[in-house]
Amino acid sequence: MLYDTKDKFIFIFDEWDYIFANNLFEENQNDFLEFLRNLLKDQNYVSLAYMTGVRPIKKYSSGSALNMFDEFTFLKDRTFDEYFGFTEEDVIEMVSGEEIDITIDEDFRAGQGAPRNKEEIYSAMIVLGFLSYHDGYLRIPNKELMKEFEKSLGDKSFGYVLEIIENSKRMLKATVKGDTKTVESILHDIHNSEISILQYWKSDSLHSLDKFREPNHRFGSSLENSLSWVLTLAYSSARDTYRVEREEKTGKGYADFTFHPRRKNDIPFIVELKKDELPEVAIKEIREKEYVEKIRREDESKKVLAVAICYDSKSKEHRCKIEEI
């Protein structure tokens, strides 16, 4: 065909590494790599070779066997992430235990067609069980997969984010012990990091978070979301032992964050965020709006902590106050 038509060929391999990922035909795996090399490398009939797989080619192919490919990954690609895969914000939110708002292509979920955009990539990952989808929101379904996504944060492109997550155990311990200085210190370090999506202190558009106190309303995608993201990351380890709710309807309003213990002896707490307010104002809101109501219903005998975290846009500092209620 090449000699007759003078046309080159496009080769497409879906799940090219299936036999490696599933430990099949182990005695023939090197032969398979050699076959691909002979078929594709430096051949004048190859216009393009496009392969999809689970892991990097270099994991299976040492040396120069398949070194002719450019690899792109939906976890950390910065060239084509507009068209497919996860944005930095998506990965940070889901690793922090949050859900992301997404529209799923139902036709693709039914197995029709090949993925062409980010939504269809998400749809494919739902079908494969890598993500779960409910009522318009996407999330990582279990701890095992959460660990795999966390590994992506180790890439230098995510920089300080991984360190924040690793320090979150210290943040949780300081909170339940009432150690406000440590809480402020951790937030100060986050404040001084170079994570662009968390740099809410650089924006003049950050207003009171009160505007978001509407039923079923997420914090939004503007810079006003950054303060809540900081808290989500700072307390990410708490999700192992707490059920963490954002904007939970409780008492007479919506609490910014509520931490419901999964274990009997852990202390529940409520976090209220404020900008350019004294911590006492946030504590007063927790009390007057009775945000403790839902937690009290779960266990009336437990003490509950009210945690106020306030950001001063002039001094660029955070202040924390913790009281038992």
C-alpha positions in Angstrom: 0.0 0.0 0.0 2.8 2.4 0.8 4.5 1.9 -2.6 1.2 2.0 -4.5 -0.3 5.0 -2.8 2.7 6.8 -1.4 0.6 7.6 1.7 2.1 7.1 5.1 0.2 5.4 8.0 -1.1 6.6 11.4 -0.8 3.9 14.0 -3.1 4.0 17.0 -2.7 1.7 20.0 -5.2 1.8 22.8 -3.9 0.5 26.2 -0.6 -0.5 24.6 0.8 -1.5 28.1 -2.1 -3.8 29.0 0.0 -6.9 29.2 2.5 -5.1 31.5 -0.1 -3.7 33.8 -1.8 -7.0 34.1 1.4 -9.2 34.2 0.4 -11.2 31.1 2.8 -13.1 28.9 5.8 -12.0 31.0 8.2 -14.2 29.1 7.2 -12.4 25.8 7.1 -8.8 27.0 10.6 -8.0 25.8 9.7 -9.5 22.4 6.6 -7.2 22.3 8.8 -4.1 22.9 11.1 -5.2 20.2 8.2 -5.7 17.8 7.0 -2.1 18.5 10.5 -0.8 18.0 10.9 -2.6 14.6 7.4 -1.6 13.5 7.5 2.1 14.4 11.0 3.5 14.9 12.7 5.3 12.0 10.2 3.8 9.5 9.5 5.9 6.5 5.9 4.6 6.3 5.0 6.0 9.8 3.3 9.4 9.8 2.3 9.2 13.4 2.1 6.7 16.2 -0.4 7.5 19.0 -0.5 5.2 22.0 -2.6 5.4 25.3 -1.5 3.6 28.4 -1.6 3.7 32.2 2.1 4.2 33.0 5.1 5.9 31.4 6.8 4.1 28.6 10.2 4.3 30.3 8.8 2.1 33.1 8.8 -0.8 30.7 11.3 0.2 28.0 14.9 0.7 29.2 17.5 2.2 26.9 16.5 3.4 23.5 13.9 0.8 22.5 10.9 3.2 22.5 12.6 6.6 23.0 11.0 8.2 19.9 7.8 9.1 21.8 6.8 12.3 23.4 4.7 11.5 26.5 1.8 13.6 27.9 0.0 12.7 31.1 -3.4 14.0 32.3 -2.0 14.3 35.9 0.6 17.0 35.2 0.6 18.1 31.6 1.2 21.8 31.0 1.0 21.8 27.2 -2.4 20.3 26.4 -4.2 20.5 29.8 -6.6 23.0 28.3 -7.9 20.1 26.2 -7.6 17.0 28.4 -6.7 15.8 31.9 -6.6 17.6 35.2 -5.9 21.2 36.0 -3.7 21.9 39.0 -6.8 23.1 40.8 -8.6 19.8 40.1 -5.8 17.7 41.5 -5.4 19.8 44.6 -9.1 19.8 45.4 -9.6 16.1 44.9 -6.4 15.1 46.8 -7.7 17.3 49.6 -10.9 15.2 49.7 -13.1 17.7 47.9 -15.4 17.2 44.9 -15.2 19.1 41.7 -18.1 20.3 39.6 -18.2 18.6 36.2 -20.5 17.8 33.4 -20.2 14.2 32.3 -20.8 13.0 28.7 -23.4 10.3 29.2 -23.0 8.9 25.7 -19.3 8.4 26.3 -20.0 6.7 29.6 -22.1 4.2 27.7 -19.0 3.3 25.7 -19.6 5.3 22.5 -16.7 7.1 20.8 -13.2 8.0 21.8 -12.2 10.7 24.3 -11.8 14.1 22.7 -11.8 16.5 25.7 -11.4 16.8 29.4 -15.0 15.9 30.2 -14.7 12.6 28.2 -11.4 11.8 29.9 -13.2 12.2 33.2 -16.0 10.0 31.9 -13.6 7.3 30.9 -12.0 7.4 34.3 -15.4 6.9 35.9 -16.1 3.9 33.7 -12.7 2.4 34.7 -13.3 3.1 38.4 -10.6 5.7 38.9 -13.1 8.4 39.8 -16.6 8.4 41.2 -19.4 10.7 40.1 -22.6 11.6 41.8 -25.1 14.5 41.4 -22.8 16.6 39.2 -19.6 16.2 41.3 -16.5 14.2 40.8 -14.2 12.8 43.5 -11.5 10.2 44.1 -13.4 7.1 45.4 -10.9 5.5 47.8 -7.6 5.8 49.8 -5.6 3.6 47.4 -6.4 5.8 44.4 -5.9 8.9 46.6 -2.3 7.8 47.2 -1.7 7.6 43.4 -3.0 11.1 42.9 -0.9 12.4 45.8 2.2 11.0 44.0 1.5 13.5 41.2 1.8 16.3 43.7 5.4 15.3 44.2 6.2 16.6 40.8 8.2 19.9 40.9 5.3 21.6 39.0 3.2 21.3 42.2 6.1 22.4 44.4 5.1 23.3 47.9 1.6 21.7 47.8 2.9 18.3 48.8 4.7 19.7 51.8 1.5 21.4 53.0 -0.3 18.1 52.8 2.4 16.4 54.8 2.3 19.1 57.4 -1.5 18.7 57.8 -1.1 16.2 60.6 0.7 18.9 62.7 -2.1 21.3 61.9 -4.7 18.9 63.1 -2.8 18.1 66.3 -2.3 21.8 67.0 -6.0 22.6 66.5 -7.3 20.0 69.0 -4.7 21.0 71.5 -5.7 24.7 71.2 -2.2 25.6 70.0 -3.1 28.8 68.1 0.6 29.8 67.6 1.3 26.7 65.6 -1.8 27.0 63.6 -0.9 30.6 62.7 2.7 29.6 61.9 1.5 26.9 59.4 -0.9 29.3 57.7 1.9 31.9 57.6 4.2 29.4 55.8 1.4 28.6 53.3 0.9 32.4 52.8 4.6 32.7 51.9 4.6 29.9 49.4 4.6 30.3 45.7 1.4 28.5 44.9 -0.4 30.8 42.6 -3.9 29.5 43.1 -3.6 30.0 46.9 -2.3 33.6 46.8 -5.5 35.2 47.9 -3.6 37.9 49.8 -2.5 39.4 46.4 -6.0 40.1 45.2 -8.0 43.3 46.0 -11.2 41.4 45.0 -11.3 39.2 48.1 -14.5 40.1 49.9 -16.4 38.7 52.8 -17.1 35.0 52.5 -20.6 35.7 53.7 -21.7 36.0 50.0 -21.3 32.2 49.7 -23.6 31.2 52.5 -26.3 29.9 50.2 -27.6 26.3 50.2 -25.6 23.9 48.1 -23.4 26.8 46.8 -19.7 25.9 46.4 -17.1 28.6 47.2 -16.7 29.3 43.5 -13.7 29.5 41.2 -12.5 33.1 41.8 -9.6 34.1 44.1 -12.2 34.2 46.9 -11.9 30.4 46.9 -8.3 30.5 47.8 -8.7 30.9 51.5 -10.9 27.9 51.7 -8.5 25.9 49.7 -5.7 26.8 52.1 -7.8 25.4 54.9 -8.8 22.3 52.9 -5.1 21.5 52.3 -4.0 22.4 55.8 -6.5 20.0 57.2 -6.2 17.3 54.5 -5.0 14.6 56.8 -8.1 15.1 59.0 -10.1 13.3 56.5 -8.6 10.0 57.7 -10.3 10.4 61.1 -13.0 13.0 60.5 -15.9 13.6 58.2 -15.2 17.1 56.9 -18.0 19.2 55.6 -17.8 22.6 53.8 -20.6 25.1 54.1 -22.7 22.6 56.1 -26.2 23.7 57.0 -26.3 23.6 60.7 -28.1 25.7 63.4 -29.1 29.0 62.0 -26.7 29.2 59.0 -23.9 27.6 57.1 -20.6 26.8 58.9 -17.5 27.2 56.8 -16.0 23.9 57.9 -17.3 21.3 60.3 -15.2 18.3 61.5 -17.2 15.3 62.6 -15.1 12.6 64.3 -15.1 9.1 63.0 -13.5 7.8 66.2 -15.1 7.9 69.6 -12.3 9.8 71.4 -11.5 12.5 68.8 -12.7 16.1 69.4 -15.1 17.7 67.0 -14.5 21.2 65.9 -15.9 24.0 63.7 -13.8 26.4 61.7 -15.1 29.8 60.7 -13.1 32.0 58.2 -13.0 35.8 58.2 -11.2 38.5 56.4 -10.3 41.8 58.1 -12.2 40.8 61.2 -11.1 40.0 64.8 -11.2 36.3 65.7 -13.7 37.1 68.4 -16.2 38.0 65.6 -15.9 34.6 64.1 -16.2 32.9 67.5 -19.3 34.9 68.2 -20.9 33.9 64.9 -20.3 30.2 65.7 -22.1 30.6 69.0 -24.9 32.9 68.0 -25.8 30.9 64.8 -25.5 27.7 66.8 -23.3 26.0 64.3 -22.6 23.3 66.9 -26.2 22.0 66.6 -25.5 19.1 64.2 -22.4 17.9 66.1 -24.3 18.1 69.4 -27.0 15.8 67.9 -24.3 13.2 67.1 -22.9 13.2 70.7 -24.2 15.6 73.4 -21.5 14.6 75.8 -18.5 15.7 73.7 -16.8 19.0 74.0 -16.7 21.0 70.7 -14.1 23.5 69.7 -14.9 26.7 67.9 -11.9 27.7 65.7 -11.7 31.2 64.3 -9.2 31.8 61.5 -8.9 35.4 60.3 -6.8 37.0 57.6 -5.7 40.6 57.8 -5.2 42.0 54.3 -3.0 44.9 55.6 -0.5 43.0 57.8 -0.8 39.9 55.5 -1.0 37.8 58.7 -3.5 35.2 60.0 -4.9 35.2 63.5 -6.4 32.2 65.2 -8.6 31.8 68.3 -9.8 28.5 69.7 -12.5 28.1 72.4 -14.5 25.2 73.8 -18.2 25.6 73.4 
